[in-house]
Amino acid sequence: MGSTTAALPALATKPKFIFFTDFDGTITQQDSNDYLTDNLGYGGERRRQGNQDVLAERRDFRDTFQEMMDSVQGTPFDQCIKVLLQHITLDAGFLAFFHWARENNVPIVVLSGGMEPIIRALLAHFLGKEEADTLQIVSNNVAQRSPGKSINEEGGWKIVFHDDSGFGHDKSIEIRPYANLPEGERPVLFYAGDGVSDLSAAKETDLLFAKAGRDLVTYCEQQNVPFTTFESFDDILATVKYIVAGKLSVKDAATGRK
Ligand SMILES: [Mg+2]
């Protein structure tokens, strides 16, 4: 069993439920990559056009995201983090959800199209470093743009994608081995997200929480993916508590747009 646990780290505590979640715009109130693009890169209009193109399946998320991040090149990476620490805020209910999940053996796995050092810095800022370090994060990363350059100088960094998929980070890769576990060993799987970076994960779990009013809701309706909406993690916590207590099935919880 040791090898299974190594490949599936969220099984280490033998949970009955696992909570996968997007980071930007889901755990946080704003999307940090959108913030960088809109304020330090090519701006909101072009970014929104890119998102529309992905939803309409005219372009891959990977290409639009690469463009967005390349447009932020003028700002050193440590400066990007500094700006984000000043402007990105945590979802109002996440802290309570985080503590409840830990007390109730519901591992939280962060699946993100963003870059790991940014996610780690923001989580350490919101939760404290020790708490933040307990979360498994699977995401894209950052690297020096060319040898001899530092990521913390102008034009010094670039995004490094998690895999070769058109998503840049195909979130289904991490979820599917859990979903494929045999009956009796397979935990109930949740996912929470808000936008185009979540399309690869949307069909993989037992219950999908899509942030009200965001692109993921539209996508789920287009693709007939069952979901329920949330405004903040307060809503998610209320629903997950019911399910964990056996008072609500994941099927009945997928009520669609409210
Ligand atoms: Mg997001």
Boltz pocket constraint, residues with backbone or C-beta under 6 A from the ligand:
constraints:
  - pocket:
      binder: B
      contacts: [[A, 22], [A, 23], [A, 24], [A, 25], [A, 26], [A, 31], [A, 193], [A, 194], [A, 195], [A, 197]]
      max_distance: 6.0
